Amino acid sequence: MSVEETTRRRWAAFEPIRIRIMQEAYDCADRNEAEAYNSIKVMCGEVLKLAEEMVSTEREACAKVCDDWPNGRDDVYSIGAAIRARGNT
């Protein structure tokens, strides 16, 4: 399985959670519970931001392994750079 496919599957796992959270927010809006609606929307954004930070941290850890590889091969260092670049797309 490619890295892109693995990433897509991991993010896809968050989609049902995001949908459920937003359903709760919309239910609050339907009941005119504006404060609850806004709180849930903010919480959803925070959860997604946390997930992005976790992915970024994992990506950097993988790149660091390549950077620190003991044999000093140039291609290993370019792999580390490629891993970091994935976070900038």
C-alpha positions in Angstrom: 0.0 0.0 0.0 1.3 3.4 -0.9 2.0 6.2 1.6 -0.7 8.3 -0.1 -3.3 5.5 0.3 -2.3 4.9 4.0 -2.7 8.7 4.6 -6.1 8.7 2.9 -7.3 5.8 5.0 -6.1 7.4 8.2 -7.9 10.7 7.4 -11.0 8.7 6.3 -11.2 7.2 9.7 -11.7 10.7 11.1 -14.6 11.5 8.7 -17.3 9.6 10.6 -16.2 11.4 13.8 -16.3 14.8 12.2 -19.7 14.1 10.7 -21.1 13.0 14.1 -19.7 16.0 15.8 -21.2 18.4 13.2 -24.5 16.5 13.4 -24.6 17.3 17.1 -23.8 21.0 16.3 -26.6 21.2 13.8 -29.0 19.6 16.3 -28.1 22.3 18.7 -28.7 25.0 16.1 -32.1 23.5 15.3 -32.9 23.8 19.1 -31.7 27.4 19.1 -28.8 26.5 21.4 -26.4 28.9 19.9 -23.7 28.6 22.6 -23.7 24.8 22.4 -23.6 24.9 18.6 -20.6 27.3 18.6 -18.8 25.2 21.3 -19.2 22.0 19.3 -18.0 23.6 16.1 -14.9 24.9 17.9 -14.3 21.5 19.5 -14.5 19.9 16.1 -11.9 22.3 14.7 -9.7 21.6 17.7 -9.9 17.8 17.2 -9.0 18.1 13.6 -6.1 20.4 14.4 -4.9 17.9 17.0 -5.0 15.1 14.4 -3.0 17.3 12.0 -0.4 18.0 14.6 -0.2 14.3 15.4 0.4 13.5 11.7 3.0 16.2 11.5 4.8 14.9 14.5 4.8 11.4 13.2 6.0 12.6 9.8 8.9 14.5 11.4 9.9 11.5 13.5 10.1 9.4 10.3 12.1 12.0 8.5 14.5 12.2 11.5 15.1 8.5 11.3 16.2 8.9 7.7 18.4 11.9 8.6 20.1 10.0 11.3 20.6 6.8 9.3 24.1 5.6 10.2 25.4 4.7 6.7 25.4 8.3 5.4 23.8 7.6 2.1 22.6 10.6 0.2 19.4 8.9 -1.0 18.4 8.3 2.7 18.7 12.0 3.3 16.6 12.8 0.3 13.9 10.4 1.6 13.8 12.5 4.8 13.4 15.7 2.8 10.6 14.0 0.8 8.8 13.0 3.9 8.9 16.5 5.2 7.7 17.9 1.9 4.6 15.8 2.2 3.5 18.1 5.0 3.7 21.1 2.7 1.4 20.0 0.0 
